[in-house]
């Protein structure tokens, strides 16, 4: 049966192209996911760093000394980048080190915080209060972002699973039971049309899901794969059920 399914796909050039393109694009979709996970781990650790810096500055330490101390104890990517940047700052100014650190994180949150710290140092503002306020503000912001991401990710995944998997299987069961090929029904053109329809619906579902989560460009890498999965499921289920 598996051999027969594979043979049936030979007449569908679009499906074969989508399978190849989907596999190739999946390799391009992994790096954005890794980069985003890295960036979010940095941003989630930022409030604790700011709070620790505020306590150290309040204890009478300078901001550079406080950062060096926190870089040795702060776990994760943020602590590693901070330590590397401060060790390289011996050959440059502290402001240049802050700018380099912000650039290495590739996070807009960290970049804004570093700019505020530089401005506060230049204007001789009370760093302890500024750092404490920033820690509370970004902690609330990250909590809201994490909650929103969890809710929208679940809804977006549900949309994709229903449109790309559930709906093609449901229609395939109906077609296979009431118009089986084993009974002489000639529905090859019908199946080709419906498989293309489910592929287009799957592409729209993936796009809507990515737009909901604010990651439309990232999910485009996975769109050909989901389209191919939707078409394969429909055609395979119709053949297995209808004979």
PAZAPA-4460 file (N, C-alpha, C; in steps of 0.05 Angstrom, whole numbers, plus 32768, in hexadecimal, padded with zeros to 4 digits):
% residues 243
    n_x    n_y    n_z   ca_x   ca_y   ca_z    c_x    c_y    c_z   seq   type   mol
   8011   7FE8   8000   8000   8000   8000   8011   8019   8000     1      X     A
   8027   8018   800F   8039   802F   8010   8045   8035   7FF5     2      X     A
   804C   801F   7FE7   8057   8023   7FCC   8042   802F   7FB9     3      X     A
   8029   8026   7FBC   8014   8031   7FAB   800F   804E   7FB1     4      X     A
   8011   8056   7FCB   800E   8073   7FD1   8024   8083   7FC5     5      X     A
   803D   807A   7FC7   8053   8088   7FBB   8051   808A   7F9D     6      X     A
   8047   8075   7F90   8043   8075   7F73   802E   8089   7F6B     7      X     A
   8019   808C   7F7C   8004   809E   7F75   800D   80BB   7F75     8      X     A
   8022   80C1   7F85   802C   80DD   7F86   803C   80E4   7F6D     9      X     A
   8044   80D1   7F5D   8054   80D7   7F46   8046   80E8   7F31    10      X     A
   802B   80E6   7F31   801B   80F5   7F1E   8015   8112   7F28    11      X     A
   801D   8118   7F40   8017   8132   7F4C   8032   8142   7F4E    12      X     A
   8038   8151   7F39   8051   815F   7F38   8053   8174   7F4E    13      X     A
   803C   8182   7F53   803C   8197   7F68   8043   818B   7F83    14      X     A
   8038   8174   7F89   803E   8168   7FA3   805B   8160   7FA6    15      X     A
   8066   8155   7F91   8082   814D   7F91   8094   8166   7F95    16      X     A
   808E   817B   7F88   809E   8194   7F8B   809B   819F   7FA7    17      X     A
   8083   819E   7FB2   807F   81A8   7FCD   808E   8197   7FE2    18      X     A
   808F   817D   7FDE   809E   816C   7FF0   80BB   8174   7FF1    19      X     A
   80C7   8177   7FD9   80E3   817E   7FD8   80E8   819A   7FE3    20      X     A
   80D7   81AD   7FDC   80DA   81C9   7FE6   80D5   81CA   8004    21      X     A
   80C2   81BA   800D   80BC   81BA   802A   80D3   81B0   803B    22      X     A
   80E0   819B   8031   80F7   8190   8040   810E   81A4   803F    23      X     A
   8112   81B1   8028   8128   81C5   8027   8122   81DD   8038    24      X     A
   8109   81E7   8038   8103   81FF   8048   8103   81F9   8066    25      X     A
   80FD   81E0   806D   80FE   81D9   808A   8119   81DF   8096    26      X     A
   812E   81DA   8086   8149   81E0   808F   814D   81FE   8094    27      X     A
   8140   820E   8084   8142   822B   8088   8130   8235   809F    28      X     A
   811C   8226   80A7   810B   822E   80BC   8115   8229   80D8    29      X     A
   812A   8218   80DA   8135   8212   80F5   8145   8229   8101    30      X     A
   8157   8236   80F2   8167   824C   80FD   8157   8263   810A    31      X     A
   8141   826C   80FD   8131   8281   810A   8125   8278   8125    32      X     A
   811D   825F   8127   8113   8255   8140   8128   8254   8156    33      X     A
   8141   824C   814E   8157   824B   8162   815E   8267   816A    34      X     A
   815F   827A   8157   8166   8295   815D   8151   82A2   816F    35      X     A
   8138   829D   816A   8123   82A9   817A   8124   829E   8197    36      X     A
   8128   8284   8199   812A   8278   81B4   8142   8284   81C3    37      X     A
   8158   8288   81B5   816F   8295   81C2   8169   82B1   81CB    38      X     A
   815C   82C0   81BA   8156   82DC   81C0   8142   82DE   81D8    39      X     A
   812E   82CC   81D8   811B   82CD   81EE   8127   82C5   8209    40      X     A
   813A   82B2   8208   8148   82AB   8221   8158   82C2   822C    41      X     A
   8164   82D2   821A   8173   82EA   8222   8160   82FE   822E    42      X     A
   8149   8303   8221   8136   8317   822B   8129   830F   8245    43      X     A
   8124   82F5   8249   8118   82EC   8262   812C   82EF   8279    44      X     A
   8146   82ED   8273   815A   82F0   8288   8162   830D   828E    45      X     A
   8159   831F   827D   8161   833B   8280   8157   8348   829A    46      X     A
   813E   8344   82A2   8135   8350   82BB   8145   8348   82D4    47      X     A
   814C   832F   82D6   815C   8326   82ED   8178   8333   82EC    48      X     A
   8184   8337   82D4   819D   8345   82D2   819B   8362   82DB    49      X     A
   8186   836F   82D2   8182   838B   82DA   817D   838E   82F8    50      X     A
   816E   837C   8304   8169   837D   8320   8183   8378   8330    51      X     A
   8193   8365   8327   81AD   8360   8335   81C0   8378   8332    52      X     A
   81C0   8385   831B   81D0   839C   8317   81C7   83B3   8329    53      X     A
   81AD   83B6   832C   81A2   83CA   833D   81AB   83C6   835A    54      X     A
   81AB   83AD   8363   81B4   83A7   837F   81D1   83AD   8382    55      X     A
   81E1   83A5   836E   81FE   83A9   8370   8205   83C7   8370    56      X     A
   81F8   83D6   835E   81FD   83F3   835D   81F4   8400   8377    57      X     A
   81DE   83F7   8383   81D5   8401   839C   81E8   83FB   83B3    58      X     A
   81F7   83E6   83B0   820B   83DE   83C4   8225   83EE   83C1    59      X     A
   8227   8400   83AE   823E   8411   83AB   8251   8409   8395    60      X     A
   824B   83F4   8385   825C   83EC   8370   8257   83FD   8357    61      X     A
   826B   83FF   8346   8267   840D   832C   8258   83FA   8319    62      X     A
   824D   8406   8304   823D   83F7   82F1   824E   83E3   82E3    63      X     A
   8267   83EA   82DC   8279   83D8   82CE   8281   83C0   82E0    64      X     A
   8286   83C6   82F9   828D   83B1   830C   8276   839F   8311    65      X     A
   825E   83AB   8313   8246   839B   8318   8240   8389   8300    66      X     A
   8244   8392   82E8   8240   8382   82D0   8254   836B   82CF    67      X     A
   826D   8370   82D6   8281   835B   82D6   827A   8346   82EA    68      X     A
   8271   834F   8301   8269   833B   8316   8252   832A   830E    69      X     A
   823E   8337   8301   8226   8327   82F8   822C   8315   82E1    70      X     A
   823F   831C   82D1   8246   830B   82BA   8252   82F1   82C3    71      X     A
   825E   82F0   82DA   8269   82D7   82E4   8255   82C5   82F1    72      X     A
   823E   82D0   82FA   822A   82C0   8307   8211   82BC   82F7    73      X     A
   820C   82CD   82E3   81F3   82CB   82D4   81F5   82B3   82C1    74      X     A
   81E2   82A0   82C2   81E2   8289   82B0   81D7   8290   8295    75      X     A
   81DA   827D   8282   81CE   8280   8268   81DE   8291   8255    76      X     A
   81D1   8296   823E   81DE   82A5   8228   81E4   82C1   8230    77      X     A
   81D3   82CE   823F   81D7   82EA   8246   81F0   82EE   8257    78      X     A
   81F4   82DC   826A   820C   82DE   827B   8225   82D9   826B    79      X     A
   8224   82C6   8258   823B   82C0   8248   8243   82D7   8236    80      X     A
   822F   82E3   8229   8234   82FA   8217   823F   8312   8227    81      X     A
   8233   8316   823F   823C   832D   824F   8259   8329   8258    82      X     A
   8260   8311   8260   827C   830C   8268   828F   830F   8251    83      X     A
   8289   8305   823A   829A   8307   8222   829E   8325   821B    84      X     A
   8289   8334   821C   828A   8350   8213   829B   8360   8227    85      X     A
   8297   835C   8241   82A6   836B   8255   82C4   8364   8254    86      X     A
   82CA   834B   824E   82E6   8343   824C   82F3   8350   8234    87      X     A
   82E4   8355   821F   82EF   8362   8208   82EF   8380   820B    88      X     A
   82E2   838B   821F   82E0   83A8   8222   82FA   83B5   822D    89      X     A
   830E   83A5   8235   8326   83B0   823F   8335   83C0   822A    90      X     A
   8331   83BA   8211   833E   83C8   81FB   832C   83DE   81F0    91      X     A
   8315   83E3   81FC   8303   83F8   81F2   82F5   8404   820A    92      X     A
   82E3   8417   8205   82D4   8424   821A   82BC   8413   8224    93      X     A
   82B2   841B   823B   829C   840C   8246   8282   8410   8235    94      X     A
   827F   8428   822B   8268   842D   8219   8269   841C   8200    95      X     A
   8281   8419   81F5   8283   8408   81DE   827D   83EA   81E5    96      X     A
   8285   83E3   81FD   827F   83C7   8206   8261   83C3   8209    97      X     A
   8253   83D7   8213   8236   83D4   8216   8229   83D2   81FA    98      X     A
   8232   83E2   81E8   8226   83E1   81CC   822C   83C6   81BF    99      X     A
   8244   83BC   81C3   824B   83A2   81B8   823B   838B   81C4   100      X     A
   8236   838D   81DE   8226   8379   81EC   8209   837A   81E2   101      X     A
   81FE   8391   81DE   81E3   8393   81D4   81E1   8388   81B8   102      X     A
   81F5   838D   81A7   81F5   8383   818C   81F7   8365   818B   103      X     A
   8207   8359   819D   820A   833C   819D   81F0   832E   81A6   104      X     A
   81E1   833A   81B7   81C8   832D   81C0   81B3   832C   81AA   105      X     A
   81B4   833F   8197   81A1   8341   8181   8184   8344   818D   106      X     A
   8182   8351   81A3   8168   8354   81B0   8162   8372   81B3   107      X     A
   814A   837A   81AA   8143   8396   81AC   8140   839F   81C9   108      X     A
   8137   838D   81DA   8134   8394   81F7   814F   839B   8203   109      X     A
   8163   838A   81FE   817E   838E   8209   818A   83A8   81FD   110      X     A
   8185   83AC   81E4   8190   83C4   81D7   8185   83DE   81E3   111      X     A
   816A   83DD   81E9   815E   83F5   81F5   8169   83F9   8211   112      X     A
   816C   83E3   8220   8176   83E6   823C   8193   83F1   823C   113      X     A
   81A4   83E7   822A   81BF   83F1   8229   81C1   840E   8222   114      X     A
   81AF   8417   8210   81AE   8433   8209   81A6   8444   8221   115      X     A
   8192   843A   8230   8189   8449   8248   819F   844A   825D   116      X     A
   81AE   8434   8260   81C4   8434   8274   81DA   8448   826C   117      X     A
   81E1   8448   8252   81F5   845B   8248   81EC   8478   824D   118      X     A
   81D3   847D   8247   81C8   8498   824B   81C9   84A0   8269   119      X     A
   81C1   848D   827A   81C1   8493   8297   81DD   8498   82A1   120      X     A
   81F1   8489   8297   820D   848E   829F   8216   84A9   8296   121      X     A
   8210   84B0   827D   8218   84CA   8273   820C   84E2   8282   122      X     A
   81F3   84DF   828B   81E5   84F4   8299   81E8   84F2   82B7   123      X     A
   81F8   84DE   82C0   81FD   84DA   82DD   81E2   84D7   82EC   124      X     A
   81D0   84C7   82E1   81B6   84C2   82ED   81B9   84AB   8302   125      X     A
   81A6   84A9   8314   81A7   8494   8329   81A2   8478   831C   126      X     A
   81B7   8469   8319   81B5   844F   830A   81A4   843B   8319   127      X     A
   81A6   843B   8334   8198   8427   8343   817A   8427   833D   128      X     A
   816E   843F   833F   8151   8442   833A   814A   843B   831D   129      X     A
   815B   8444   830A   8155   843F   82EE   8156   8421   82E9   130      X     A
   816B   8413   82F3   816D   83F6   82EE   8156   83E7   82FB   131      X     A
   814E   83F0   8313   8138   83E2   8320   811E   83E6   8311   132      X     A
   8119   83FE   8307   8100   8403   82F7   8101   83F3   82DD   133      X     A
   8118   83F2   82D0   811A   83E3   82B7   8115   83C5   82BC   134      X     A
   8120   83BB   82D2   811C   839E   82D9   80FE   8398   82DC   135      X     A
   80EF   83A9   82EA   80D3   83A4   82EE   80C3   83A7   82D4   136      X     A
   80CA   83BB   82C4   80BC   83BF   82AB   80C0   83A8   8298   137      X     A
   80D9   839F   8295   80DE   8389   8282   80D5   836E   828C   138      X     A
   80D3   836B   82A6   80C8   8353   82B1   80AA   8351   82AA   139      X     A
   809C   8367   82AD   807F   8367   82A6   807C   8363   8288   140      X     A
   808D   8370   8278   808B   836E   825B   8090   8351   8252   141      X     A
   80A4   8344   825D   80A9   8329   8255   8094   8315   825E   142      X     A
   8088   831B   8275   8072   830A   827E   805A   830C   826B   143      X     A
   8054   8324   8262   803E   8328   824F   8045   831B   8234   144      X     A
   805E   831E   822B   8066   8312   8212   8065   82F3   8213   145      X     A
   806E   82E8   8229   806E   82CB   822C   8051   82C0   822D   146      X     A
   8040   82CE   823C   8024   82C5   823D   8016   82C7   8222   147      X     A
   801B   82DD   8214   800F   82E0   81F9   801A   82CB   81E6   148      X     A
   8033   82C5   81E8   803F   82B2   81D6   8034   8296   81DA   149      X     A
   8030   828E   81F4   8025   8274   81FA   8009   8271   81EF   150      X     A
   7FF9   8286   81F3   7FDD   8285   81EA   7FDB   8284   81CC   151      X     A
   7FEA   8296   81BF   7FE8   8298   81A1   7FF5   8280   8194   152      X     A
   800A   8275   81A0   8017   825D   8194   8004   8246   8195   153      X     A
   7FF6   8242   81AB   7FE3   822C   81AC   7FCC   822F   8197   154      X     A
   7FC2   8247   8195   7FAC   824C   8182   7FB6   8249   8165   155      X     A
   7FCE   8254   8160   7FD9   8252   8145   7FDF   8235   813D   156      X     A
   7FEA   8225   8150   7FEF   8209   814A   7FD5   81FA   8145   157      X     A
   7FC0   8200   8155   7FA6   81F3   8151   7F9B   81F9   8136   158      X     A
   7F9D   8211   812D   7F93   8218   8112   7FA2   8208   80FC   159      X     A
   7FBC   8207   80FF   7FCC   81F8   80EA   7FC5   81DA   80EB   160      X     A
   7FC3   81CF   8103   7FBE   81B2   8105   7FA2   81AB   80FA   161      X     A
   7F8E   81BC   8100   7F73   81B6   80F6   7F71   81B9   80D8   162      X     A
   7F7C   81CF   80CD   7F7A   81D4   80B0   7F8C   81C1   80A0   163      X     A
   7FA4   81BC   80AA   7FB7   81AC   809A   7FB5   818E   809E   164      X     A
   7FAA   8186   80B5   7FA9   8169   80BB   7F8C   8160   80BF   165      X     A
   7F7E   816D   80D1   7F63   8164   80D7   7F4F   8166   80C0   166      X     A
   7F4E   817C   80B3   7F3B   8180   809D   7F40   816E   8085   167      X     A
   7F59   816B   807C   7F5E   8158   8066   7F57   813B   806D   168      X     A
   7F5D   8133   8085   7F56   8118   808D   7F38   8114   808E   169      X     A
   7F29   8128   8099   7F0C   8126   809B   7EFF   8123   807F   170      X     A
   7F07   8135   806D   7EFC   8133   8052   7F04   811A   8044   171      X     A
   7F1D   8111   8048   7F26   80F8   803C   7F16   80E0   8045   172      X     A
   7F0F   80E0   805F   7EFE   80CA   8069   7EE3   80CA   805B   173      X     A
   7ED7   80E2   8058   7EBC   80E4   804C   7EBE   80DB   802F   174      X     A
   7ED2   80E5   8020   7ED4   80DD   8004   7EDB   80C0   8001   175      X     A
   7EEC   80B6   8012   7EF4   8099   8010   7EDD   8087   8016   176      X     A
   7ECB   808F   8028   7EB5   807D   8030   7E9E   807F   801B   177      X     A
   7E98   8096   8011   7E81   8099   8000   7E87   809A   7FE2   178      X     A
   7EA0   809D   7FDB   7EA8   809C   7FBE   7EC2   808D   7FBB   179      X     A
   7EC2   8074   7FC4   7EDC   8065   7FC3   7EE3   805D   7FA6   180      X     A
   7EFD   805E   7FA1   7F07   8056   7F86   7F03   8039   7F81   181      X     A
   7F02   8029   7F97   7EFE   800C   7F93   7EE2   8006   7F88   182      X     A
   7ECF   8018   7F8A   7EB4   8015   7F80   7EB1   8020   7F63   183      X     A
   7EC6   8029   7F58   7EC5   8034   7F3D   7EC2   8051   7F3A   184      X     A
   7EC2   8060   7F50   7EBF   807D   7F4E   7ED9   808A   7F43   185      X     A
   7ED6   809A   7F2F   7EEC   80A8   7F22   7EEF   80C4   7F2E   186      X     A
   7EFF   80C6   7F42   7F01   80DF   7F50   7F1E   80EA   7F51   187      X     A
   7F2E   80E2   7F3D   7F4A   80EB   7F3D   7F4C   8109   7F3A   188      X     A
   7F3C   8115   7F28   7F3D   8132   7F25   7F32   8140   7F3E   189      X     A
   7F1E   8134   7F4A   7F12   813F   7F62   7F27   813F   7F79   190      X     A
   7F36   8129   7F7B   7F4A   8127   7F90   7F61   813A   7F8B   191      X     A
   7F68   813E   7F72   7F7E   8151   7F6C   7F75   816D   7F73   192      X     A
   7F5C   8174   7F6D   7F52   818F   7F74   7F51   8193   7F91   193      X     A
   7F46   817F   7FA0   7F43   8182   7FBD   7F5F   8182   7FCB   194      X     A
   7F72   8173   7FC1   7F8C   8173   7FCD   7F99   818F   7FC9   195      X     A
   7F95   819B   7FB2   7F9F   81B7   7FAE   7F91   81CA   7FC0   196      X     A
   7F77   81C6   7FC4   7F68   81D8   7FD6   7F72   81D6   7FF2   197      X     A
   7F77   81BE   7FFC   7F81   81BA   8017   7F9D   81C5   801A   198      X     A
   7FAD   81C3   8005   7FC8   81CF   8005   7FC7   81ED   8008   199      X     A
   7FB5   81FA   7FF9   7FB1   8217   7FFB   7FA7   821F   8016   200      X     A
   7F93   8210   8020   7F88   8215   803B   7F9E   8213   8050   201      X     A
   7FAF   81FF   804E   7FC5   81FB   8061   7FD8   8213   8060   202      X     A
   7FDE   821D   8048   7FF0   8234   8046   7FE4   824C   8053   203      X     A
   7FCA   8250   804F   7FBD   8267   805C   7FBD   8264   807A   204      X     A
   7FB8   824C   8084   7FB8   8247   80A1   7FD3   824C   80AD   205      X     A
   7FE8   8244   80A0   8003   8249   80AA   8009   8267   80AA   206      X     A
   8001   8275   8095   8005   8291   8094   7FF6   82A0   80AA   207      X     A
   7FDD   8299   80AF   7FCD   82A5   80C4   7FD9   82A0   80DF   208      X     A
   7FE2   8287   80E3   7FEE   8280   80FD   8008   8290   8102   209      X     A
   8018   8293   80ED   8031   82A2   80F0   802B   82C0   80F5   210      X     A
   8016   82CA   80E8   800F   82E7   80EC   8005   82EB   8108   211      X     A
   7FF5   82D8   8112   7FEC   82DA   812E   8002   82DC   8142   212      X     A
   8017   82CC   813E   802D   82CB   8151   8043   82E0   814B   213      X     A
   803F   82F0   8135   8052   8304   812E   806C   82F9   8123   214      X     A
   806A   82E1   8117   8082   82D4   810B   807B   82CA   80EF   215      X     A
   806F   82DB   80DF   8066   82D3   80C5   807E   82CB   80B3   216      X     A
   8093   82DA   80B3   80AA   82D4   80A2   80B7   82B9   80AA   217      X     A
   80B7   82B4   80C4   80C3   829B   80CE   80B3   8282   80C5   218      X     A
   8099   8284   80C6   8088   826C   80C0   8087   8267   80A2   219      X     A
   808F   827B   8092   808E   8276   8075   80A1   825F   806D   220      X     A
   80B5   825B   807C   80C7   8244   8077   80B9   822A   8079   221      X     A
   80A5   8228   808B   8097   820F   8090   807E   820B   807E   222      X     A
   8077   8220   8070   805E   821F   8060   805E   8209   804B   223      X     A
   8073   8206   803A   8072   81F0   8026   806F   81D5   8033   224      X     A
   807C   81D1   804A   807A   81B7   8057   805E   81B1   8060   225      X     A
   8051   81C4   806C   8035   81C0   8075   8022   81BC   805E   226      X     A
   8027   81CA   8048   8016   81C6   8030   8019   81AA   8025   227      X     A
   8032   81A0   8024   8037   8185   801B   802B   8170   802E   228      X     A
   802D   8175   8048   8021   8162   805B   8003   8161   8057   229      X     A
   7FF6   8178   8054   7FD9   8178   8050   7FD0   8168   8037   230      X     A
   7FDE   816D   8021   7FD7   815F   8008   7FDD   8141   800A   231      X     A
   7FF3   8139   8017   7FFA   811D   801A   7FE5   810F   802B   232      X     A
   7FDD   811B   8041   7FCA   810F   8053   7FAF   810A   8045   233      X     A
   7FA6   811E   8035   7F8C   811A   8028   7F8E   8104   8013   234      X     A
   7FA2   8105   8002   7FA4   80F1   7FEC   7FA9   80D4   7FF8   235      X     A
   7FB9   80D3   800D   7FBF   80B9   8018   7FA6   80AD   8026   236      X     A
   7F98   80BE   8035   7F80   80B5   8043   7F6A   80AC   8030   237      X     A
   7F67   80BB   801A   7F52   80B3   8006   7F59   8098   7FFA   238      X     A
   7F72   8094   7FF4   7F7A   807A   7FE8   7F78   8063   7FFC   239      X     A
   7F80   8068   8015   7F7F   8052   8028   7F62   804B   802F   240      X     A
   7F51   805E   8031   7F35   8059   8039   7F24   8050   8021   241      X     A
   7F28   805D   800A   7F18   8057   7FF3   7F23   8040   7FE2   242      X     A
   7F3B   8037   7FE7   7F46   8020   7FD8   7F53   8029   7FBF   243      X     A
***
